[in-house]
Amino acid sequence: MARGRRQACFRGSADVPLRYGAGREFNYAIKKINEAINKSDWPVHYAWLTTVSGGELGTYTLVLPHKNWAGFKDPEKSFPAMLEEVYGRVGAEKLLKVFTKAVRSESSQILRFRPDLSYIPGQ
């Protein structure tokens, strides 16, 4: 992290193990969701990660950085409403069905960055 640049203090994350063989459908759904977020300029920042070693393979992790607790407030437009605005009601429902069918389970957590316990080179 560059000196003077603020890092997100909190990270919400959700681990999403997929059903066996559902990777293609899940990736399709995420790409379509990404497109909708970009088209609608929905004000949420996020990253998807995948497990490549250790843990449960076939698990994706959604990470949402937040500067503070206030950052957890839901956007004015809900996620389903944003999808419906871009793809229409039927298209949004179909997309969410593909996503949901691919997911085996979900668990979430909130992580807090502890600079007092961290080593950050150059600081």
BAPA-922757 format. One record per residue: residue number from 1; x, z, y of N, C-alpha, C in turn; chain; residue in one letter. Coordinates in nm, 4 decimals, decimal comma. Each point is the difference from the previous one (the first is absolute). Example, Ala and Ser with C-alpha at 12.3 -4.5 7.8 and 13.67 -1.06 7.14 Angstrom:
# BAPA-922757
+------+----------+----------+----------+----------+----------+----------+----------+----------+----------+-------+------+
: resi :      nc1 :      nc3 :      nc2 :     cac1 :     cac3 :     cac2 :      cc1 :      cc3 :      cc2 : chain : resn :
+------+----------+----------+----------+----------+----------+----------+----------+----------+----------+-------+------+
:    1 :   1,3190 :   0,7800 :  -0,5690 :  -0,0890 :   0,0000 :   0,1190 :   0,0900 :   0,0000 :   0,1200 :     A :    a :
:    2 :  -0,0350 :  -0,0720 :   0,1050 :   0,0820 :   0,0060 :   0,1190 :  -0,0770 :   0,0730 :   0,1090 :     A :    s :
+------+----------+----------+----------+----------+----------+----------+----------+----------+----------+-------+------+
END
This chain:
# BAPA-922757
+------+----------+----------+----------+----------+----------+----------+----------+----------+----------+-------+------+
: resi :      nc1 :      nc3 :      nc2 :     cac1 :     cac3 :     cac2 :      cc1 :      cc3 :      cc2 : chain : resn :
+------+----------+----------+----------+----------+----------+----------+----------+----------+----------+-------+------+
:    1 :   0,0852 :   0,0000 :  -0,1177 :  -0,0852 :   0,0000 :   0,1177 :   0,0886 :   0,0000 :   0,1224 :     A :    m :
:    2 :  -0,0256 :  -0,0870 :   0,0946 :   0,0789 :  -0,0073 :   0,1216 :  -0,0249 :   0,1229 :   0,0868 :     A :    a :
:    3 :   0,1057 :   0,0438 :   0,0696 :  -0,0123 :   0,1163 :   0,0872 :  -0,1075 :  -0,0247 :   0,1055 :     A :    r :
:    4 :  -0,0855 :   0,0986 :   0,0217 :  -0,1055 :  -0,0099 :   0,0996 :  -0,1281 :  -0,0666 :  -0,0508 :     A :    g :
:    5 :   0,0049 :  -0,0595 :  -0,1157 :  -0,1187 :  -0,0649 :  -0,0559 :  -0,0757 :   0,1013 :  -0,0842 :     A :    r :
:    6 :  -0,1297 :   0,0152 :   0,0262 :  -0,0808 :   0,1000 :  -0,0728 :  -0,0388 :  -0,0510 :  -0,1370 :     A :    r :
:    7 :   0,0116 :   0,0864 :  -0,0945 :  -0,0392 :  -0,0306 :  -0,1365 :  -0,1368 :   0,0626 :  -0,0261 :     A :    q :
:    8 :  -0,0757 :  -0,0634 :  -0,0890 :  -0,1289 :   0,0571 :  -0,0366 :   0,0223 :   0,1379 :  -0,0603 :     A :    a :
:    9 :  -0,0743 :   0,0976 :   0,0473 :   0,0147 :   0,1373 :  -0,0470 :  -0,0722 :   0,0212 :  -0,1328 :     A :    c :
:   10 :  -0,1103 :  -0,0717 :  -0,0190 :  -0,0801 :   0,0145 :  -0,1215 :  -0,0157 :  -0,1357 :  -0,0684 :     A :    f :
:   11 :  -0,0161 :   0,0053 :  -0,1296 :  -0,0317 :  -0,1199 :  -0,0766 :  -0,1099 :   0,0346 :  -0,0990 :     A :    r :
:   12 :  -0,1073 :  -0,0756 :   0,0090 :  -0,1027 :   0,0104 :  -0,1021 :   0,0370 :  -0,1004 :  -0,1078 :     A :    g :
:   13 :  -0,0149 :   0,0366 :  -0,1238 :   0,0298 :  -0,0956 :  -0,1059 :  -0,1040 :   0,0119 :  -0,1110 :     A :    s :
:   14 :  -0,0216 :  -0,1132 :  -0,0653 :  -0,0920 :  -0,0045 :  -0,1132 :   0,0680 :  -0,0749 :  -0,1130 :     A :    a :
:   15 :   0,0132 :   0,0653 :  -0,1145 :   0,0531 :  -0,0647 :  -0,1197 :  -0,1162 :  -0,0647 :  -0,0741 :     A :    d :
:   16 :   0,0189 :  -0,1274 :  -0,0348 :  -0,1074 :  -0,0784 :  -0,0595 :   0,0507 :  -0,0658 :  -0,1290 :     A :    v :
:   17 :  -0,0131 :   0,0679 :  -0,1151 :   0,0353 :  -0,0649 :  -0,1261 :  -0,1045 :  -0,1055 :  -0,0354 :     A :    p :
:   18 :   0,0479 :  -0,1148 :  -0,0464 :  -0,0910 :  -0,1094 :  -0,0332 :  -0,0374 :   0,0012 :  -0,1472 :     A :    l :
:   19 :  -0,1115 :  -0,0614 :  -0,0292 :  -0,0387 :  -0,0227 :  -0,1395 :   0,0990 :  -0,1010 :  -0,0586 :     A :    r :
:   20 :   0,0264 :   0,0097 :  -0,1286 :   0,0941 :  -0,0895 :  -0,0654 :  -0,0434 :  -0,1457 :   0,0197 :     A :    y :
:   21 :   0,0929 :  -0,0824 :   0,0487 :  -0,0264 :  -0,1418 :   0,0195 :  -0,0724 :  -0,0351 :   0,1283 :     A :    g :
:   22 :  -0,0216 :   0,0956 :   0,0897 :  -0,0787 :  -0,0254 :   0,1216 :   0,0857 :  -0,0284 :   0,1229 :     A :    a :
:   23 :   0,1300 :  -0,0169 :  -0,0177 :   0,0887 :  -0,0212 :   0,1148 :  -0,0340 :  -0,1214 :   0,0829 :     A :    g :
:   24 :  -0,0318 :  -0,1108 :  -0,0649 :  -0,0306 :  -0,1235 :   0,0735 :  -0,1242 :   0,0187 :   0,0877 :     A :    r :
:   25 :  -0,1051 :   0,0581 :  -0,0562 :  -0,1231 :   0,0216 :   0,0767 :   0,0238 :   0,0973 :   0,1159 :     A :    e :
:   26 :   0,0762 :   0,1059 :  -0,0274 :   0,0288 :   0,0978 :   0,1048 :   0,0776 :  -0,0647 :   0,1139 :     A :    f :
:   27 :   0,1041 :  -0,0764 :  -0,0335 :   0,0800 :  -0,0664 :   0,1034 :  -0,0844 :  -0,0976 :   0,0816 :     A :    n :
:   28 :  -0,0902 :  -0,0713 :  -0,0667 :  -0,0914 :  -0,0903 :   0,0696 :  -0,0837 :   0,0787 :   0,1017 :     A :    y :
:   29 :  -0,0586 :   0,1118 :  -0,0446 :  -0,0847 :   0,0810 :   0,0881 :   0,0797 :   0,0529 :   0,1191 :     A :    a :
:   30 :   0,1207 :   0,0492 :  -0,0256 :   0,0825 :   0,0539 :   0,1100 :   0,0343 :  -0,1099 :   0,1000 :     A :    i :
:   31 :   0,0334 :  -0,1192 :  -0,0486 :   0,0314 :  -0,1106 :   0,0918 :  -0,1207 :  -0,0366 :   0,0856 :     A :    k :
:   32 :  -0,1189 :  -0,0038 :  -0,0602 :  -0,1214 :  -0,0311 :   0,0763 :  -0,0322 :   0,1118 :   0,0999 :     A :    k :
:   33 :   0,0226 :   0,1239 :  -0,0393 :  -0,0209 :   0,1128 :   0,0915 :   0,0986 :  -0,0094 :   0,1159 :     A :    i :
:   34 :   0,1262 :  -0,0318 :  -0,0306 :   0,1012 :  -0,0193 :   0,1044 :  -0,0435 :  -0,1066 :   0,0994 :     A :    n :
:   35 :  -0,0479 :  -0,1125 :  -0,0518 :  -0,0467 :  -0,1083 :   0,0870 :  -0,1126 :   0,0483 :   0,0913 :     A :    e :
:   36 :  -0,0943 :   0,0756 :  -0,0552 :  -0,1115 :   0,0505 :   0,0804 :   0,0497 :   0,0953 :   0,1092 :     A :    a :
:   37 :   0,0936 :   0,0867 :  -0,0358 :   0,0539 :   0,0942 :   0,0985 :   0,0685 :  -0,0750 :   0,1129 :     A :    i :
:   38 :   0,0769 :  -0,1031 :  -0,0346 :   0,0672 :  -0,0793 :   0,1035 :  -0,0992 :  -0,0762 :   0,0868 :     A :    n :
:   39 :  -0,1013 :  -0,0598 :  -0,0619 :  -0,1009 :  -0,0761 :   0,0761 :  -0,0803 :   0,0890 :   0,0931 :     A :    k :
:   40 :  -0,0315 :   0,1198 :  -0,0451 :  -0,0863 :   0,0886 :   0,0786 :   0,0785 :   0,0898 :   0,0943 :     A :    s :
:   41 :   0,1321 :  -0,0001 :  -0,0128 :   0,0864 :   0,0875 :   0,0806 :  -0,0410 :   0,1466 :  -0,0175 :     A :    d :
:   42 :  -0,0317 :   0,0362 :  -0,1236 :  -0,0385 :   0,1375 :  -0,0321 :   0,1193 :   0,0913 :   0,0269 :     A :    w :
:   43 :  -0,0176 :   0,1101 :   0,0730 :   0,1129 :   0,0800 :   0,0495 :   0,0575 :   0,1012 :  -0,1005 :     A :    p :
:   44 :   0,0385 :  -0,0471 :  -0,1170 :   0,0581 :   0,0887 :  -0,1010 :   0,1331 :  -0,0588 :  -0,0445 :     A :    v :
:   45 :   0,1034 :   0,0847 :  -0,0057 :   0,1311 :  -0,0422 :  -0,0486 :   0,0178 :   0,0570 :  -0,1400 :     A :    h :
:   46 :   0,0557 :  -0,0805 :  -0,0901 :   0,0107 :   0,0429 :  -0,1390 :   0,1078 :  -0,0812 :  -0,0702 :     A :    y :
:   47 :   0,0382 :   0,0455 :  -0,1159 :   0,0920 :  -0,0740 :  -0,0870 :  -0,0409 :   0,0267 :  -0,1442 :     A :    a :
:   48 :   0,0141 :  -0,1014 :  -0,0834 :  -0,0210 :   0,0148 :  -0,1437 :   0,1353 :   0,0010 :  -0,0683 :     A :    w :
:   49 :   0,0202 :   0,0914 :  -0,0922 :   0,1213 :   0,0102 :  -0,0798 :  -0,0391 :  -0,0104 :  -0,1469 :     A :    l :
:   50 :   0,0942 :  -0,0417 :  -0,0849 :  -0,0263 :  -0,0030 :  -0,1432 :   0,1081 :   0,0775 :  -0,0736 :     A :    t :
:   51 :  -0,0386 :   0,0635 :  -0,1078 :   0,0944 :   0,0706 :  -0,0852 :   0,0775 :  -0,1035 :  -0,0808 :     A :    t :
:   52 :   0,1332 :   0,0069 :   0,0068 :   0,0822 :  -0,0939 :  -0,0750 :   0,0872 :   0,0711 :  -0,1033 :     A :    v :
:   53 :   0,0127 :   0,1315 :   0,0115 :   0,0794 :   0,0759 :  -0,0963 :  -0,0492 :   0,1433 :   0,0003 :     A :    s :
:   54 :  -0,0129 :   0,0583 :  -0,1181 :  -0,0494 :   0,1369 :  -0,0104 :  -0,1485 :   0,0049 :   0,0290 :     A :    g :
:   55 :  -0,0566 :   0,1154 :  -0,0139 :  -0,1422 :   0,0147 :   0,0274 :  -0,0843 :  -0,0897 :  -0,0877 :     A :    g :
:   56 :  -0,1186 :  -0,0261 :   0,0434 :  -0,0936 :  -0,0820 :  -0,0756 :   0,0055 :  -0,1431 :   0,0518 :     A :    e :
:   57 :   0,0511 :  -0,0913 :  -0,0811 :   0,0078 :  -0,1396 :   0,0423 :  -0,1405 :  -0,0542 :   0,0210 :     A :    l :
:   58 :  -0,0104 :  -0,0985 :   0,0879 :  -0,1314 :  -0,0536 :   0,0329 :  -0,0711 :   0,0850 :   0,1038 :     A :    g :
:   59 :   0,0769 :   0,0867 :   0,0689 :  -0,0581 :   0,0839 :   0,1053 :   0,0411 :  -0,0533 :   0,1362 :     A :    t :
:   60 :  -0,0963 :  -0,0169 :   0,0862 :   0,0238 :  -0,0379 :   0,1393 :  -0,0220 :   0,1248 :   0,0849 :     A :    y :
:   61 :   0,0707 :   0,0082 :   0,1111 :  -0,0182 :   0,1123 :   0,0921 :  -0,0269 :  -0,0543 :   0,1390 :     A :    t :
:   62 :  -0,1102 :   0,0432 :   0,0583 :  -0,0347 :  -0,0344 :   0,1378 :   0,0530 :   0,1102 :   0,0894 :     A :    l :
:   63 :   0,0784 :  -0,0369 :   0,1025 :   0,0581 :   0,0975 :   0,0923 :  -0,0521 :  -0,0290 :   0,1404 :     A :    v :
:   64 :  -0,0526 :   0,1040 :   0,0650 :  -0,0531 :  -0,0112 :   0,1359 :   0,0729 :   0,0997 :   0,0898 :     A :    l :
:   65 :   0,0885 :  -0,0477 :   0,0900 :   0,0725 :   0,0913 :   0,0884 :  -0,0875 :   0,0472 :   0,1167 :     A :    p :
:   66 :   0,0195 :   0,1259 :   0,0398 :  -0,0736 :   0,0582 :   0,1130 :   0,0958 :   0,0861 :   0,0815 :     A :    h :
:   67 :  -0,0086 :  -0,0092 :   0,1332 :   0,0876 :   0,0795 :   0,0867 :  -0,0394 :   0,1466 :   0,0020 :     A :    k :
:   68 :  -0,1296 :   0,0273 :  -0,0199 :  -0,0499 :   0,1376 :   0,0053 :  -0,1338 :   0,0063 :  -0,0742 :     A :    n :
:   69 :  -0,0597 :   0,1184 :  -0,0028 :  -0,1280 :   0,0158 :  -0,0707 :  -0,1099 :  -0,0867 :   0,0600 :     A :    w :
:   70 :   0,0036 :  -0,0208 :   0,1306 :  -0,1019 :  -0,0831 :   0,0655 :   0,0043 :  -0,1430 :  -0,0520 :     A :    a :
:   71 :   0,1154 :  -0,0443 :  -0,0483 :   0,0148 :  -0,1347 :  -0,0520 :  -0,0803 :  -0,0258 :  -0,1268 :     A :    g :
:   72 :  -0,0503 :   0,1064 :  -0,0632 :  -0,0796 :  -0,0154 :  -0,1214 :  -0,1457 :  -0,0351 :   0,0296 :     A :    f :
:   73 :  -0,0376 :   0,0014 :   0,1271 :  -0,1383 :  -0,0325 :   0,0361 :  -0,0306 :  -0,1435 :  -0,0433 :     A :    k :
:   74 :  -0,1170 :  -0,0182 :  -0,0610 :  -0,0397 :  -0,1328 :  -0,0453 :  -0,0156 :  -0,0944 :   0,1180 :     A :    d :
:   75 :   0,0333 :  -0,1286 :  -0,0195 :  -0,0218 :  -0,0978 :   0,1068 :  -0,1485 :  -0,0084 :   0,0347 :     A :    p :
:   76 :  -0,0289 :  -0,0495 :   0,1177 :  -0,1389 :  -0,0128 :   0,0442 :  -0,0807 :  -0,0844 :  -0,0977 :     A :    e :
:   77 :   0,0589 :  -0,1105 :  -0,0463 :  -0,0668 :  -0,0858 :  -0,0977 :   0,0474 :   0,0411 :  -0,1396 :     A :    k :
:   78 :  -0,0922 :   0,0268 :  -0,0887 :   0,0365 :   0,0418 :  -0,1359 :   0,0651 :  -0,1158 :  -0,0768 :     A :    s :
:   79 :   0,0690 :   0,0343 :  -0,1071 :   0,0640 :  -0,1005 :  -0,0842 :  -0,1026 :  -0,0993 :  -0,0571 :     A :    f :
:   80 :  -0,1100 :   0,0474 :  -0,0610 :  -0,1005 :  -0,0963 :  -0,0502 :  -0,0594 :  -0,0864 :   0,1110 :     A :    p :
:   81 :  -0,0214 :   0,0573 :   0,1182 :  -0,0558 :  -0,0781 :   0,1114 :   0,0985 :  -0,1072 :   0,0456 :     A :    a :
:   82 :   0,1288 :   0,0323 :   0,0009 :   0,1019 :  -0,0979 :   0,0366 :   0,0010 :  -0,1150 :  -0,0997 :     A :    m :
:   83 :  -0,0054 :   0,0325 :  -0,1303 :  -0,0030 :  -0,1059 :  -0,1015 :  -0,1245 :  -0,0863 :   0,0140 :     A :    l :
:   84 :  -0,1134 :   0,0635 :   0,0239 :  -0,1255 :  -0,0743 :   0,0142 :   0,0035 :  -0,0918 :   0,1218 :     A :    e :
:   85 :   0,0618 :   0,0454 :   0,1079 :   0,0125 :  -0,0822 :   0,1205 :   0,0787 :  -0,1281 :  -0,0298 :     A :    e :
:   86 :   0,1017 :   0,0099 :  -0,0821 :   0,0854 :  -0,1150 :  -0,0300 :  -0,0582 :  -0,0877 :  -0,1107 :     A :    v :
:   87 :  -0,0476 :   0,0595 :  -0,1086 :  -0,0425 :  -0,0754 :  -0,1184 :  -0,1512 :  -0,0059 :  -0,0221 :     A :    y :
:   88 :  -0,0767 :   0,0673 :   0,0839 :  -0,1434 :   0,0072 :  -0,0217 :  -0,0307 :   0,1074 :  -0,1034 :     A :    g :
:   89 :  -0,1257 :   0,0411 :  -0,0080 :  -0,0371 :   0,1099 :  -0,0899 :   0,0308 :  -0,0320 :  -0,1454 :     A :    r :
:   90 :  -0,0408 :  -0,1184 :  -0,0461 :   0,0202 :  -0,0365 :  -0,1403 :   0,1486 :  -0,0138 :  -0,0318 :     A :    v :
:   91 :   0,0752 :  -0,0646 :   0,0884 :   0,1442 :  -0,0163 :  -0,0216 :   0,0731 :   0,1325 :  -0,0029 :     A :    g :
:   92 :  -0,0368 :   0,0915 :   0,0896 :   0,0625 :   0,1326 :   0,0033 :  -0,0321 :   0,0778 :  -0,1271 :     A :    a :
:   93 :  -0,1255 :  -0,0072 :  -0,0450 :  -0,0389 :   0,0700 :  -0,1233 :   0,0762 :  -0,0539 :  -0,1205 :     A :    e :
:   94 :   0,0149 :  -0,1324 :  -0,0092 :   0,0734 :  -0,0613 :  -0,1109 :   0,1467 :   0,0437 :   0,0018 :     A :    k :
:   95 :   0,0594 :   0,0000 :   0,1181 :   0,1406 :   0,0396 :   0,0126 :   0,0198 :   0,1456 :  -0,0408 :     A :    l :
:   96 :  -0,0859 :   0,0885 :   0,0457 :   0,0115 :   0,1414 :  -0,0369 :  -0,0227 :   0,0200 :  -0,1501 :     A :    l :
:   97 :  -0,0847 :  -0,0823 :  -0,0598 :  -0,0235 :   0,0089 :  -0,1442 :   0,1262 :  -0,0399 :  -0,0769 :     A :    k :
:   98 :   0,0696 :  -0,1047 :   0,0442 :   0,1261 :  -0,0411 :  -0,0638 :   0,1017 :   0,1121 :   0,0112 :     A :    v :
:   99 :   0,0121 :   0,0576 :   0,1193 :   0,0948 :   0,1096 :   0,0237 :  -0,0328 :   0,1189 :  -0,0905 :     A :    f :
:  100 :  -0,1250 :   0,0425 :   0,0019 :  -0,0420 :   0,1183 :  -0,0755 :   0,0163 :  -0,0199 :  -0,1506 :     A :    t :
:  101 :  -0,0306 :  -0,1183 :  -0,0490 :   0,0113 :  -0,0284 :  -0,1425 :   0,1460 :   0,0069 :  -0,0477 :     A :    k :
:  102 :   0,0945 :  -0,0337 :   0,0874 :   0,1420 :   0,0001 :  -0,0366 :   0,0594 :   0,1408 :  -0,0048 :     A :    a :
:  103 :  -0,0596 :   0,0929 :   0,0721 :   0,0561 :   0,1347 :   0,0138 :  -0,0495 :   0,0910 :  -0,1127 :     A :    v :
:  104 :   0,0962 :   0,0715 :  -0,0612 :  -0,0348 :   0,0935 :  -0,1078 :  -0,0360 :   0,1373 :   0,0567 :     A :    r :
:  105 :   0,0750 :   0,0440 :   0,1022 :  -0,0251 :   0,1301 :   0,0623 :   0,0691 :   0,0010 :   0,1358 :     A :    s :
:  106 :  -0,0138 :   0,1102 :   0,0716 :   0,0645 :   0,0129 :   0,1313 :   0,0241 :   0,1468 :   0,0270 :     A :    e :
:  107 :   0,1169 :   0,0307 :   0,0560 :   0,0275 :   0,1357 :   0,0475 :   0,0693 :  -0,0118 :   0,1346 :     A :    s :
:  108 :  -0,0283 :   0,0939 :   0,0884 :   0,0559 :  -0,0093 :   0,1344 :   0,0670 :   0,1298 :   0,0407 :     A :    s :
:  109 :   0,0837 :  -0,0128 :   0,1015 :   0,0696 :   0,1156 :   0,0548 :   0,0384 :  -0,0272 :   0,1442 :     A :    q :
:  110 :   0,0309 :   0,1062 :   0,0728 :   0,0525 :  -0,0108 :   0,1355 :   0,1383 :   0,0630 :  -0,0013 :     A :    i :
:  111 :   0,0964 :  -0,0747 :   0,0522 :   0,1386 :   0,0462 :   0,0057 :   0,0394 :   0,0236 :   0,1454 :     A :    l :
:  112 :   0,0769 :   0,1052 :   0,0250 :   0,0476 :   0,0301 :   0,1348 :   0,1514 :  -0,0134 :   0,0034 :     A :    r :
:  113 :   0,0513 :  -0,0766 :   0,0955 :   0,1440 :  -0,0164 :   0,0184 :   0,0595 :   0,1294 :   0,0535 :     A :    f :
:  114 :   0,1094 :   0,0458 :  -0,0592 :   0,0676 :   0,1224 :   0,0405 :   0,1413 :  -0,0329 :   0,0490 :     A :    r :
:  115 :   0,0155 :  -0,0317 :   0,1301 :   0,1334 :  -0,0321 :   0,0511 :   0,0968 :   0,1170 :  -0,0138 :     A :    p :
:  116 :  -0,0512 :   0,1235 :   0,0035 :   0,0864 :   0,1176 :  -0,0115 :   0,0604 :   0,0143 :  -0,1395 :     A :    d :
:  117 :  -0,0542 :  -0,0684 :  -0,0979 :   0,0510 :   0,0052 :  -0,1367 :   0,0602 :  -0,1335 :  -0,0435 :     A :    l :
:  118 :   0,0129 :  -0,0946 :   0,0935 :   0,0440 :  -0,1351 :  -0,0326 :   0,1348 :  -0,0304 :   0,0615 :     A :    s :
:  119 :   0,0742 :  -0,0872 :  -0,0656 :   0,1250 :  -0,0531 :   0,0562 :  -0,0283 :  -0,1418 :   0,0481 :     A :    y :
:  120 :   0,0200 :  -0,0242 :   0,1282 :  -0,0208 :  -0,1313 :   0,0596 :   0,1318 :  -0,0392 :   0,0657 :     A :    i :
:  121 :   0,0732 :  -0,0957 :  -0,0580 :   0,1295 :  -0,0396 :   0,0552 :  -0,0103 :  -0,0404 :   0,1472 :     A :    p :
:  122 :   0,0999 :   0,0343 :   0,0782 :   0,0044 :  -0,0361 :   0,1410 :  -0,0787 :   0,0920 :   0,0904 :     A :    g :
:  123 :  -0,0498 :   0,1110 :  -0,0543 :  -0,0758 :   0,0915 :   0,0864 :   0,0593 :   0,1375 :  -0,0074 :     A :    q :
+------+----------+----------+----------+----------+----------+----------+----------+----------+----------+-------+------+
END
